Amino acid sequence: MQKRAIVIGGGMAGLSAGAYLQMNGFDTRIFELNETPGGVCTSWKRGDYTVDWCIHWLVGSGSSDSFYERWSELIDISKIEMVDHETYAVVEDEHGDTITLYTDLEQLEVEMLKTAPEDVDKIYEFVDACRKLAKLNMPNEQSQEVANLWYKMKWFWKMLPYLGVFGKYSKISTAEYASGFQNPLLRKAVGHLFEPEVPILFCMMTLAWMYKKAAGYPVGGSLNFARRVAERYEALGGTFHYNSRVDKILVEQDRAVGIQLAGGELYFADYIVSAADGHATLFDMLGGKYLSPEFEEYYQQRKTFPSLVYVAFGIGRTFQATPHSYLFPLPEPIRIDPQTEIRDLHLRVHNFDPTLAPYGKTLLSTMIETRNWNYWVDLQRNDPEQYRQEKQQIANALIHVLDEKLGNVRDLVEMVDVTTPATIIGFTNNWKGSFEGWLLTPETGFRQLPSALPGLDNFYMCGHWIAVGGGVPTAMLSGRNVAQLICAREQVPFGTLEPA
């Protein structure tokens, strides 16, 4: 008899788990609380504009990285137009001086040396580490949880030349590493490569991926990309249930047997996979009954990625002379909420994707981080008018800044969209409105938490609450790994089927 599996959550991890289980003979259903697939990997329409919320770069966009093989198992990624940016960002200081962070490592080295000759030794060290990582093609075809000794030995042998780089730079945060540069502009640029608390190794790997053209942007945006994976899942015979919030995981004699939806409907299966929010899964759907000490520690002590106030503008002109990623200081700080004030603005100019705006017009956006998620949730719930006014004030302040900085903006604003942590929680149910789950730090390292829970049979978790550091490719791989675990449990050889 064909084994059945229920997947909770239709984000990238859930789509991946469902698709790979379908490839291996399982009958699956995905239950998604929204009317669209993708979860965090999403976009939405606002008039003639598409607000793209997720993918800045996609690891595996090019064939020089092993993630390309994984994506090719799910979709024909060769048919997606990818944009490989020549620059990672342009960073400006309070004096108006700029540094361009090129994705070509030779150009990057020249630019860094021109900007900060006093940092010559540290620049060579940084770029040499990026060059070395560009040669790495990390094995990921087998989950470490099911891999045999021979595969683990091959994995270790392939990783051996890079263990020194990993060991050194995974223990240093981006902020700490940046503080070692003498030049203030270069110090600022490196410090803003990504979250200041993540290991500098992640930033080096990102530049290495971009250098070898394996971290491009998929034209069409995030939801368009997620829909391709969802269509593949359904083409493999999977069933999608949209607008289906799961309230409870049904357990009999410490064995997961089904789910109960918010409307009371019951569904049963041989395996239950949660690719949904980790906190909601463990503490709500399972009532906190199957927590391991490791999970308890994470939910009590570990940091999540912050939440966001995400602001997008549709502007009735192009910005060809403006960098696509531009960090510059504000004339005056802007208050975002009672705990959040910004002194720099990281502007994204989406002129590289013509599908997001009408011809001759441009989508501009900025992600503003905040950890004051409960302020926005309370405001939305208890004072909707003040909530609306707060969002409008932020938009007005940013329009003023952009008009002064770029010129000819205020009178050409055609669309304004402001999402808050309350929006994120309402749409994704992510704990604390986090945009990417557990924050990757030198203390957590690159790791995957256990997919199974102690004492609970036939249940697995995947997604960015399991794969520390999150990200679309990581979530996809997490879902694939869970499919491998279930196949191993059923003694079914795990296989893949490339798209027809």
C-alpha positions in Angstrom: 0.0 0.0 0.0 1.3 3.5 -0.9 2.5 5.4 2.2 0.9 8.7 2.9 2.6 11.9 4.2 1.2 15.2 5.3 3.4 18.3 5.0 2.5 21.3 7.1 3.5 24.5 5.4 4.0 25.3 1.7 7.1 27.3 1.9 10.3 26.2 0.2 11.1 23.5 2.8 7.6 22.1 2.6 7.5 22.2 -1.2 10.9 20.4 -1.3 9.8 17.7 1.2 6.6 17.1 -0.7 8.2 17.0 -4.1 11.0 14.6 -3.1 8.5 12.3 -1.3 6.4 12.2 -4.4 9.4 11.3 -6.5 9.9 8.3 -4.1 6.5 6.8 -4.3 4.7 8.6 -1.4 1.2 10.1 -1.6 1.5 13.6 0.0 -0.6 16.5 0.8 0.7 20.0 1.7 -1.4 22.2 4.0 -0.6 25.9 3.6 -2.2 28.7 5.6 -2.1 31.2 2.7 -3.6 31.2 -0.8 -0.1 31.1 -2.4 2.9 28.8 -2.1 6.4 29.9 -1.0 5.9 31.1 2.5 8.6 33.7 3.1 9.7 33.3 -0.5 7.0 35.6 -1.8 6.0 38.7 -3.7 2.7 40.6 -4.1 1.0 43.0 -6.5 0.4 46.7 -5.7 -1.3 48.2 -8.7 1.1 48.0 -11.6 4.0 47.1 -9.4 5.2 43.8 -7.9 6.8 44.1 -4.4 9.5 41.4 -4.1 10.2 40.4 -0.5 12.7 37.6 -0.4 15.4 36.6 -2.9 18.3 38.9 -3.1 20.6 36.2 -4.5 19.9 32.5 -5.0 22.8 30.1 -4.2 22.8 27.5 -7.0 21.7 29.8 -9.8 24.7 28.7 -11.8 26.2 25.3 -12.6 29.5 26.0 -10.8 27.9 25.1 -7.4 26.3 21.9 -6.2 23.1 23.6 -5.3 22.5 23.9 -9.0 22.1 20.2 -9.2 19.6 20.2 -6.3 17.5 22.9 -7.9 17.7 21.0 -11.2 16.0 18.0 -9.6 13.0 20.2 -8.8 12.8 22.6 -11.7 14.5 23.4 -15.0 16.6 26.1 -13.5 18.4 26.6 -16.8 15.2 28.2 -18.2 15.1 31.0 -15.6 16.8 34.2 -16.5 19.4 35.0 -13.8 21.0 38.4 -13.2 24.6 38.2 -11.9 25.3 41.6 -10.4 28.7 43.2 -11.1 28.5 44.8 -7.7 27.4 43.5 -4.3 26.8 47.1 -3.0 28.0 50.6 -3.0 28.7 52.0 0.4 28.9 55.7 1.2 30.2 57.5 4.3 29.2 60.8 6.0 31.7 62.7 3.8 30.2 61.5 0.6 33.1 59.1 -0.2 32.1 55.7 -1.6 33.5 52.2 -2.0 32.1 49.8 -4.6 32.0 46.2 -3.4 32.5 44.3 -6.7 31.5 40.7 -7.1 34.6 40.1 -9.2 37.3 39.4 -6.6 40.1 41.0 -8.6 38.2 44.2 -9.0 37.2 44.1 -5.3 40.8 43.8 -4.3 41.9 46.7 -6.4 39.0 48.9 -5.1 39.7 48.0 -1.5 43.4 48.7 -1.9 42.6 52.1 -3.5 40.3 53.0 -0.7 42.4 51.7 2.2 46.1 51.2 1.4 46.7 51.2 5.1 44.8 47.9 5.4 46.8 46.1 2.7 47.6 43.0 4.7 44.0 42.5 5.9 42.6 43.2 2.4 44.8 40.5 1.0 43.8 38.1 3.7 40.1 38.8 3.1 40.1 38.4 -0.7 42.4 35.4 -0.5 39.9 33.6 1.7 37.1 34.5 -0.7 39.2 33.1 -3.6 39.8 29.9 -1.8 36.1 29.4 -1.0 35.2 30.0 -4.6 36.9 26.7 -5.4 34.7 24.9 -2.9 31.8 22.9 -4.3 30.2 21.6 -1.1 28.8 18.1 -1.3 25.1 18.0 -0.4 23.6 15.1 -2.2 23.1 13.0 1.0 21.8 14.1 4.3 24.4 13.6 7.0 21.7 11.9 9.1 21.4 9.0 6.7 24.8 9.0 5.0 27.0 5.9 5.3 30.6 5.9 6.5 32.0 5.9 2.9 30.0 9.1 2.0 31.1 10.8 5.2 34.7 10.0 4.5 34.4 11.4 0.9 32.7 14.5 2.3 35.5 15.0 4.8 38.2 14.5 2.2 36.6 17.0 -0.1 36.2 19.5 2.7 39.7 19.0 4.1 41.5 21.8 2.1 38.9 24.3 3.5 38.8 23.3 7.1 41.4 25.9 8.0 39.3 28.7 6.5 36.1 27.4 8.1 37.8 27.0 11.4 39.2 30.5 11.5 36.5 32.6 10.0 33.4 30.8 11.4 34.5 31.9 14.9 34.6 35.6 14.1 31.5 37.8 13.7 31.2 40.2 10.8 31.2 43.1 13.2 34.3 41.9 15.0 36.2 41.2 11.8 35.2 44.6 10.3 36.6 46.3 13.4 40.1 45.2 12.4 40.2 47.5 9.4 41.8 50.9 10.0 40.0 52.7 7.2 36.6 53.8 8.5 34.9 53.5 5.1 36.2 50.0 4.5 35.3 49.1 8.1 31.7 50.3 7.5 31.5 48.4 4.1 32.6 45.1 5.5 30.5 45.5 8.7 27.4 45.9 6.5 28.0 42.9 4.2 25.3 41.0 6.2 24.0 40.8 9.7 26.8 42.0 12.1 26.4 38.9 14.3 26.9 36.3 11.5 30.3 34.8 11.0 32.4 36.7 8.5 32.8 33.3 6.8 29.2 33.6 5.5 30.0 36.9 3.9 33.1 35.5 2.3 31.1 32.5 1.0 28.5 34.9 -0.4 31.1 36.9 -2.3 32.7 33.6 -3.5 29.4 32.4 -4.8 28.8 35.6 -6.7 32.3 35.6 -8.1 31.8 32.2 -9.7 28.3 33.2 -10.8 26.4 30.8 -8.6 24.4 33.4 -6.6 22.3 35.3 -9.2 18.9 36.8 -8.9 16.0 35.0 -10.7 14.1 37.5 -12.9 10.4 37.4 -12.1 10.9 37.6 -8.4 10.4 35.3 -5.4 6.8 34.2 -5.7 7.3 33.4 -9.4 10.2 31.2 -8.4 8.2 29.5 -5.6 5.3 28.8 -8.0 7.7 26.9 -10.3 8.5 24.5 -7.5 4.8 24.3 -6.5 3.9 23.4 -10.1 6.5 20.7 -10.1 5.2 19.3 -6.9 1.7 19.1 -8.3 3.0 17.7 -11.6 4.5 14.9 -9.5 1.0 14.1 -8.2 1.0 16.0 -4.9 -2.1 17.7 -3.5 -2.0 21.3 -2.3 -4.5 22.6 0.3 -4.4 26.4 0.4 -6.0 28.5 3.1 -5.6 25.6 5.5 -4.2 26.5 8.9 -3.2 23.5 11.0 -4.1 23.9 14.7 -3.1 20.5 16.1 -0.9 17.5 15.3 -2.8 14.3 16.2 -0.8 11.9 18.3 -1.7 8.4 19.4 0.6 6.4 21.7 3.5 8.8 21.0 3.1 8.4 17.2 2.0 11.3 14.9 -1.0 10.1 12.9 -2.6 13.2 11.5 -3.6 16.9 11.8 -6.6 19.0 12.8 -7.3 22.2 10.8 -8.6 25.4 12.3 -12.0 24.5 11.0 -12.0 21.2 12.8 -11.3 19.0 9.7 -9.1 15.9 10.4 -6.6 14.3 8.0 -4.6 11.2 8.7 -1.3 9.9 7.3 1.6 7.6 8.0 4.1 10.4 8.4 3.7 14.1 9.5 6.3 16.6 8.4 6.2 20.2 9.8 7.8 22.8 7.6 5.8 25.4 9.5 6.9 27.8 12.2 9.0 26.0 14.7 7.6 27.6 17.8 4.0 27.1 16.7 4.8 23.4 15.8 6.4 22.6 19.1 4.4 24.6 21.6 1.0 24.9 19.9 0.4 22.0 17.6 2.2 19.6 19.9 1.5 21.3 23.2 5.2 21.4 24.2 5.2 17.7 25.0 8.2 16.5 22.9 10.9 19.1 23.5 14.5 18.0 23.6 17.0 19.9 25.8 18.5 21.3 22.7 15.2 22.8 21.5 14.5 24.1 24.9 17.9 25.9 24.9 17.3 27.4 21.5 13.9 28.7 22.3 15.0 30.1 25.6 18.4 31.5 24.8 19.2 31.6 21.1 18.6 34.7 18.9 16.4 34.7 15.8 17.0 36.9 12.8 15.2 40.2 13.4 11.9 41.2 12.0 11.4 43.9 9.4 9.7 47.1 8.5 9.8 46.6 4.7 9.0 49.7 2.6 8.5 49.7 -1.2 7.9 52.5 -3.6 6.8 52.5 -7.2 8.4 55.5 -8.9 7.5 56.8 -12.3 11.0 57.0 -13.7 14.2 55.0 -14.0 17.3 55.2 -11.8 20.0 54.0 -14.2 22.8 55.9 -12.5 21.9 54.6 -9.0 23.5 51.3 -7.7 21.1 48.4 -7.3 22.3 48.1 -3.7 23.2 51.4 -2.1 24.0 52.1 1.6 24.2 55.7 2.5 24.0 57.8 5.7 20.9 59.7 6.6 21.0 63.5 7.2 19.1 62.9 10.4 18.1 59.6 12.1 14.7 58.2 11.3 12.6 56.8 14.2 11.0 53.5 13.1 9.5 52.4 16.5 10.2 53.2 20.1 13.2 50.9 20.1 14.4 51.3 16.6 16.2 54.2 14.9 18.2 54.1 11.7 21.1 56.3 10.7 21.9 54.7 7.4 19.5 53.6 4.6 20.1 50.4 2.6 18.2 51.1 -0.7 17.5 48.4 -3.3 16.9 49.7 -6.8 15.1 46.9 -8.7 15.9 48.2 -12.2 17.5 44.8 -12.9 14.1 43.1 -13.0 11.8 44.6 -15.6 8.9 42.4 -14.5 8.4 44.3 -11.2 7.5 47.7 -12.7 6.0 49.1 -15.9 8.4 50.1 -18.6 10.2 53.3 -17.7 9.4 53.0 -14.0 11.2 51.5 -11.0 10.5 49.6 -7.8 12.6 50.9 -4.9 12.7 49.1 -1.5 14.4 49.0 1.8 14.5 46.4 4.6 14.6 48.0 8.0 15.4 45.6 10.8 13.6 45.7 14.2 13.3 43.5 17.2 10.3 45.4 18.5 7.9 43.0 16.9 5.4 43.1 19.8 5.0 46.8 19.5 3.7 46.5 15.9 1.5 43.5 16.7 -0.1 45.4 19.7 -0.5 48.6 17.6 -2.2 46.8 14.7 -4.5 45.0 17.1 -5.4 47.8 19.5 -5.1 51.0 17.5 -5.4 50.4 13.8 -5.5 54.2 13.0 -2.3 54.9 14.8 -0.8 51.8 13.2 -1.7 53.3 9.8 -0.3 56.7 10.7 3.0 55.2 12.0 3.5 53.4 8.6 2.7 56.6 6.7 5.1 58.6 8.8 7.9 56.2 8.0 7.0 56.3 4.3 6.9 60.1 4.2 10.3 60.3 5.9 11.9 58.0 3.4 10.3 59.8 0.4 11.8 63.0 1.7 15.3 61.4 2.0 15.1 59.8 -1.4 13.9 63.1 -3.0 16.9 64.9 -1.5 19.4 62.1 -2.3 18.3 61.0 -5.8 16.2 64.0 -7.0 12.8 63.9 -8.7 11.2 61.3 -6.5 8.5 62.9 -4.4 6.2 64.0 -7.3 6.6 60.6 -9.1 5.6 58.3 -6.3 2.9 56.0 -7.7 2.8 53.3 -5.1 3.7 53.0 -1.4 3.7 49.8 0.5 4.8 49.4 4.1 4.8 46.0 5.8 5.6 45.5 9.5 6.4 42.7 11.8 2.6 42.4 12.3 2.3 41.8 8.6 5.0 39.2 8.6 3.5 37.3 11.6 0.0 37.4 10.0 1.3 36.0 6.7 4.0 33.6 7.7 3.2 32.9 11.4 7.0 33.2 12.0 7.9 33.4 15.7 8.7 37.0 16.6 8.2 38.0 12.9 11.7 36.7 12.1 12.5 36.8 8.4 14.8 33.8 8.4 14.6 31.7 11.6 17.6 31.1 13.8 20.4 33.6 13.5 23.7 32.2 12.4 26.4 33.2 14.9 29.9 32.0 15.8 28.3 30.2 18.7 25.7 28.3 16.7 27.9 27.6 13.7 26.6 26.2 10.5 24.5 23.4 11.7 21.2 21.5 11.4 19.1 20.8 14.5 17.6 17.2 14.7 14.6 16.7 12.4 13.0 14.2 14.7 11.7 14.8 18.2 12.5 12.6 21.2 9.7 10.2 22.0 7.5 11.1 19.0 7.4 8.6 16.2 6.7 9.2 12.5 7.2 13.0 12.8 9.9 15.2 11.3 10.6 18.9 11.0 12.3 20.9 8.3 12.9 24.5 7.3 14.7 27.5 8.8 13.8 26.5 12.3 15.9 23.4 11.8 18.6 24.6 9.4 20.3 27.4 11.4 20.9 30.4 9.2 17.9 29.9 7.0 17.8 31.0 3.4 15.8 29.6 0.4 18.4 27.0 -0.7 19.0 25.8 2.8 15.3 25.4 3.4 15.0 23.4 0.2 17.9 21.2 1.2 16.3 20.7 4.6 13.1 19.4 3.0 15.1 17.1 0.8 17.0 15.7 3.8 13.7 14.9 5.6 12.5 13.0 2.5 15.7 11.0 2.6 15.1 10.2 6.3 11.6 8.9 5.6 12.8 6.8 2.7 15.5 5.3 5.0 12.9 4.6 7.6 10.8 2.8 5.0 13.8 1.1 3.5 13.1 2.8 0.1 16.1 3.7 -2.0 16.1 7.5 -2.3 16.0 8.7 -5.9 15.3 11.9 -7.8 13.5 12.6 -11.1 14.6 15.6 -13.2 11.8 17.7 -14.7 10.4 16.5 -18.0 
